[in-house]
């Protein structure tokens, strides 16, 4: 026996709970409050196959999946000051970063794109741009089985997601060569760092003069 379900939804959330900017003269740059409208829409589906069903034994196998898209429709106080923002017209929790484009083969310094698309080794906060990428995955789902035999149960569930983005803080830390000088473990990838003899690499020199400027870049942004 096969059974299943399929649902389509549209949901509008009003008065979202988030940071609301305030003048610094109040002693607070932001306060938590209600502001903004967020739309969610998507589909969800489930299929279950009842392979065995008798008095003593039951076995069913299932798979489910979902797609969700969200968009911020309006906010009376749009705050685009950070690396992760809620921008009108974009997804919630959108990354706002400048692109990392590699290493200057002559100097070993990191290179980025400024807001005009020019290569720079000295990026500024104003060079960040909305990426359209968010930590919230568009596709989620799972599969598994439920087994029952004479009072014994065995259930499994495997889950997956795709379409989200995550900033890998842990990797960014172990790629910091300053930690090695303090006897803190770092990544073996640093062995491929730029040197005058190793110029064809995307890992900057251990002594790059612009070290630390990659914190607001997409160098460590990865798709989930």
C-alpha positions in Angstrom: 0.0 0.0 0.0 1.3 3.4 -1.0 0.1 6.6 0.7 1.3 10.2 0.6 0.5 13.9 0.8 1.3 17.1 -1.0 0.9 20.6 0.3 1.4 24.1 -1.1 1.6 27.0 1.3 2.0 30.8 1.3 2.5 32.5 4.7 3.0 36.2 5.5 4.6 37.1 8.8 4.1 40.6 10.0 5.8 42.5 12.8 9.0 40.3 12.6 11.1 40.3 15.8 14.5 41.7 14.9 17.0 44.5 15.5 15.6 48.0 15.2 18.3 50.7 14.7 18.4 53.5 17.3 20.5 56.7 17.6 23.7 56.0 19.5 22.9 59.0 21.8 20.4 56.7 23.5 23.3 54.4 24.6 22.0 51.6 22.3 22.7 51.2 18.6 19.8 48.7 18.2 16.9 47.3 20.3 15.0 44.1 19.8 11.5 44.8 18.5 8.7 44.2 16.0 9.2 45.5 12.5 8.9 44.1 8.9 7.0 41.8 6.7 8.3 38.4 5.5 6.7 36.1 2.9 7.3 32.3 2.9 6.0 30.1 0.2 6.8 26.5 -0.8 5.7 22.9 -1.2 6.0 19.8 1.0 5.5 16.2 -0.1 5.5 12.8 1.6 5.4 9.2 0.2 5.1 6.2 2.4 5.2 2.5 1.2 3.8 0.0 3.6 5.8 -3.0 2.6 4.7 -5.4 5.3 1.6 -5.1 7.5 0.3 -8.2 9.4 -0.5 -9.0 13.0 3.1 -9.4 14.2 5.2 -7.4 11.7 5.0 -4.0 10.1 7.5 -2.3 7.8 7.0 1.0 6.1 9.5 3.0 4.0 9.1 6.7 3.5 10.6 9.7 1.8 9.7 13.4 2.2 10.9 16.6 0.7 10.2 20.3 0.9 11.1 23.5 -0.9 10.8 26.9 0.7 11.5 30.4 -0.5 11.4 33.5 1.7 11.5 37.2 0.9 11.5 40.3 3.1 8.7 42.4 1.7 9.0 45.6 3.8 10.8 47.1 6.8 10.4 50.6 8.2 14.0 50.5 9.4 16.2 48.6 7.0 19.7 48.0 8.6 22.5 47.2 6.1 25.4 47.8 8.4 26.5 44.2 9.0 27.8 41.2 7.1 24.5 39.4 7.6 21.4 41.6 6.9 17.7 41.6 6.3 17.4 43.6 3.1 14.1 44.4 1.5 13.5 42.2 -1.5 16.0 39.6 -0.4 16.0 36.5 1.7 16.2 36.6 5.5 19.7 36.5 6.9 21.3 37.5 3.7 25.1 37.7 3.5 26.5 41.1 2.5 30.2 40.5 1.6 32.9 41.5 -0.9 34.2 38.8 -3.2 37.6 37.2 -2.6 39.4 36.6 -5.9 42.6 35.1 -4.8 46.2 36.0 -4.2 48.5 38.6 -5.8 51.2 36.3 -7.3 53.8 39.0 -7.0 53.3 39.9 -3.3 51.2 37.1 -1.7 48.6 39.6 -0.5 44.9 38.8 -0.7 42.8 40.3 -3.5 39.2 41.3 -3.5 36.7 43.1 -5.7 35.6 46.6 -4.7 32.1 47.9 -5.2 33.0 48.9 -8.8 34.4 45.5 -9.7 38.0 46.5 -9.5 40.7 44.4 -7.8 41.8 45.8 -4.5 44.0 44.7 -1.6 42.4 47.2 0.8 38.7 46.5 0.8 36.3 48.8 2.7 32.9 48.1 4.4 31.4 50.1 1.5 32.7 47.4 -0.9 30.3 44.8 0.4 27.4 43.9 -1.7 24.2 41.8 -1.3 24.9 38.3 -2.4 21.4 36.8 -2.5 22.8 34.0 -0.3 21.3 33.0 3.0 21.9 30.3 5.6 18.4 29.1 5.2 18.3 26.1 2.8 15.7 26.1 0.0 15.5 22.3 -0.1 15.1 20.0 2.9 13.9 16.4 3.3 14.5 13.0 4.7 14.0 9.3 4.2 14.0 6.1 6.4 11.9 3.3 7.6 9.7 2.2 10.5 9.9 -1.4 11.6 7.9 -3.2 14.2 8.0 -6.9 15.2 6.3 -8.5 18.2 6.7 -5.4 20.4 10.2 -4.5 19.2 10.7 -1.2 17.3 13.4 0.1 15.0 13.1 3.5 13.3 15.6 5.3 11.1 15.6 8.8 9.7 18.2 10.3 7.4 17.8 14.0 6.6 19.4 16.3 4.0 19.3 19.9 2.9 20.6 21.8 -0.1 20.6 25.4 -1.2 21.8 27.2 1.9 25.1 29.0 2.6 27.2 28.9 5.7 30.2 31.0 6.7 32.8 28.6 8.0 34.1 30.3 11.1 36.1 27.3 12.3 38.0 27.0 9.0 38.7 30.7 9.0 40.3 30.4 12.5 42.5 27.4 11.6 43.6 29.3 8.5 45.0 32.1 10.7 48.8 31.7 10.7 49.1 33.8 13.9 47.6 30.8 15.8 50.6 28.6 14.8 53.0 31.1 16.5 51.0 30.6 19.7 51.2 26.8 19.5 47.5 26.5 18.5 46.6 23.9 15.9 46.1 25.3 12.4 45.1 23.8 9.0 47.6 21.8 6.9 46.3 23.9 4.0 48.7 26.7 5.2 51.5 24.5 3.9 50.4 25.7 0.5 50.6 29.4 1.4 52.2 31.8 -1.1 56.0 32.0 -1.1 58.3 33.5 -3.7 58.8 29.9 -4.9 55.1 29.0 -4.7 53.2 31.7 -6.4 50.4 29.7 -8.1 48.1 29.3 -5.0 44.9 30.8 -3.6 46.3 30.8 0.0 47.9 34.2 0.9 51.4 34.6 2.3 51.8 33.9 6.0 53.0 37.4 6.3 50.5 39.1 4.0 50.3 42.8 4.9 46.5 42.8 4.5 45.9 39.8 6.8 42.5 40.0 8.5 40.7 41.9 5.7 39.0 38.7 4.6 36.6 38.7 7.5 33.9 40.5 5.5 34.6 38.6 2.3 33.1 35.4 0.8 36.4 33.6 1.1 35.0 31.2 3.7 31.4 31.1 2.5 30.3 27.6 1.4 27.2 26.1 0.0 25.4 23.5 2.2 
